[in-house]
Amino acid sequence: MSDPRTVGVSVTVNGEAHRLDLDPRVSLLDLLRLHLDLTGSKKGCNQGACGACTVLLDGERVNACLVLAVSCDGQEVTTIEGIGTPEALAPIQDAFIEHDGFQCGYCTPGQILSSVALMDEAARGLPSVIDVDAPPCSAAELSDEEISERMSGNICRCGAYPGIRKAIHAVASGAASTSRVASGAAQPATA
Amino acid sequence: MTPFSYSRPTSVADAVAALAEPGARLMGGGTNFVDLMRKGVEAPDHVVDVHGLPLGTIGEASGGGLRIGALVSNTALASDERVRRDYRMLSEALLSGATQQLRNRATTAGNVLQRTRCTYFMEPEYPCNKREPGSGCPAKTGFNRIHAILGESEHCIATHPSDMCVAMAALDATVHVTGSQGDREIPFVDFHLLPGDSPEAETVLRADDVITAITLPEASGASRNSVYVKVRDRQSYAFALVSVAAGIELDASGQIADVRIALGGVAHKPWRASGAEGLLRGSAPTEDAFREAGEAIVADANGYGHNDFKITLAPRTVALALNKALGLAQRATGDAR
């Protein structure tokens, strides 16, 4: 007999369907890390302040630490493991390497997911507080100020912000190099 | 987190019924609630997860304004074309709050019901009259930089943290509620309570009430020519020290026909400054008039040490917000000519 305190939940993570019975206290972040062994999403503050756990839930970025896993029934999750592979990095991952967008790398998975979402949000014309009247309608139009504001939910204590901004600019403007992917030399530069 | 049982009702009626269970609490996006459960500030026996209820759309209200479903996300509300055009202060307030990750998940009703970020309330090892009535208020003599200067009591000097609610108060929004005793409508300015001697009671909601929607009245000059100015310790992702939602409508002779002012970060609830609005209506929109209106708001303010600066900051922020709103109003008048 199943534990009356557990709740059934079906989620699709990076395209793979999962069906689990969970204690309702389990966060989406712990579901990913502890139950599905997807440890790319990092547990930083565990209170929605640092952004290290950022994932896409039905295509929108959220803090996985503040979402109960059981409340994601029927939803789709994308984590850093679903963005690229060591053999074939996504352009934004390549750009982070190219522009020195990470140092210790702990916040990087969340920064990457946020960057991916940010470019999609700009394409959809979502405003930021910088300009409610005339939001950009493509990521290429984002100023440094806009990128900083839109990335403010992801904290980097090493201070790699200038590199992160450059990486986003590079991909958004279509100037990102794809040579690393082509040459297969795309090894993550974590210490 | 203490153990709890969990349910996902599929209708508002089922949610109301589920709330009848002792120790049951409603959860929307959970961006504040899950955090408080993890800290032990909230310890529900049963969580009623309403996130999936069909209350996530924005439509026309019967009176000509907007009807905002309780579960509309902060992102969706801030980005809505009608909100950006007709209730600009609301869009600005939402976008100035939290981060994109949180705004994507946070809901309109959850925003209304979020709890204070008073440090002592948030940390169960401290006494707190709001968390544990009768235990005391260390904030009064403690670290109180973010605390209230208006409407506070000897029992509690916490502030309401929401930006959105400040705009809702200025716009004369209405909260729509369904409970076991039927439906009712509550004017936004009456929804949140001042602390008095029962700071644990934060709103007029009953235990089994579910917020279903918030409506905004038909757009006006003062709702269109409106701004939200937020002063905080850093440029982004911080709660307001002082914030002001302000809107101005000018008449044909350039006098103030209508004005809206509400403040955040200064009180236990969004602080609608009706008295200051009264001083300005029918008068000329001058720098002096704006400053006097701001000073009138803090005439009875109290500081507790670290937050004394708010008594100076609040009127200046009011004047700044009114000046910005005036700019929009003059542009609108100019456009109309």
Boltz contact constraints between the chains, C-beta under 6 A:
constraints:
  - contact:
      token1: [A, 7]
      token2: [B, 6]
      max_distance: 6.0
  - contact:
      token1: [A, 24]
      token2: [B, 6]
      max_distance: 6.0
  - contact:
      token1: [A, 25]
      token2: [B, 1]
      max_distance: 6.0
  - contact:
      token1: [A, 47]
      token2: [B, 35]
      max_distance: 6.0
  - contact:
      token1: [A, 54]
      token2: [B, 101]
      max_distance: 6.0
  - contact:
      token1: [A, 60]
      token2: [B, 104]
      max_distance: 6.0
  - contact:
      token1: [A, 61]
      token2: [B, 101]
      max_distance: 6.0
  - contact:
      token1: [A, 62]
      token2: [B, 101]
      max_distance: 6.0
  - contact:
      token1: [A, 62]
      token2: [B, 104]
      max_distance: 6.0
  - contact:
      token1: [A, 62]
      token2: [B, 105]
      max_distance: 6.0
  - contact:
      token1: [A, 63]
      token2: [B, 101]
      max_distance: 6.0
  - contact:
      token1: [A, 66]
      token2: [B, 30]
      max_distance: 6.0
  - contact:
      token1: [A, 66]
      token2: [B, 31]
      max_distance: 6.0
  - contact:
      token1: [A, 66]
      token2: [B, 34]
      max_distance: 6.0
  - contact:
      token1: [A, 70]
      token2: [B, 6]
      max_distance: 6.0
  - contact:
      token1: [A, 71]
      token2: [B, 49]
      max_distance: 6.0
  - contact:
      token1: [A, 71]
      token2: [B, 51]
      max_distance: 6.0
  - contact:
      token1: [A, 126]
      token2: [B, 79]
      max_distance: 6.0
  - contact:
      token1: [A, 127]
      token2: [B, 79]
      max_distance: 6.0
  - contact:
      token1: [A, 128]
      token2: [B, 95]
      max_distance: 6.0
  - contact:
      token1: [A, 129]
      token2: [B, 95]
      max_distance: 6.0
  - contact:
      token1: [A, 129]
      token2: [B, 96]
      max_distance: 6.0
  - contact:
      token1: [A, 132]
      token2: [B, 84]
      max_distance: 6.0
  - contact:
      token1: [A, 132]
      token2: [B, 91]
      max_distance: 6.0
  - contact:
      token1: [A, 132]
      token2: [B, 92]
      max_distance: 6.0
  - contact:
      token1: [A, 149]
      token2: [B, 236]
      max_distance: 6.0
  - contact:
      token1: [A, 152]
      token2: [B, 99]
      max_distance: 6.0
  - contact:
      token1: [A, 152]
      token2: [B, 236]
      max_distance: 6.0
  - contact:
      token1: [A, 152]
      token2: [B, 237]
      max_distance: 6.0
  - contact:
      token1: [A, 153]
      token2: [B, 99]
      max_distance: 6.0
  - contact:
      token1: [A, 153]
      token2: [B, 100]
      max_distance: 6.0
  - contact:
      token1: [A, 153]
      token2: [B, 101]
      max_distance: 6.0
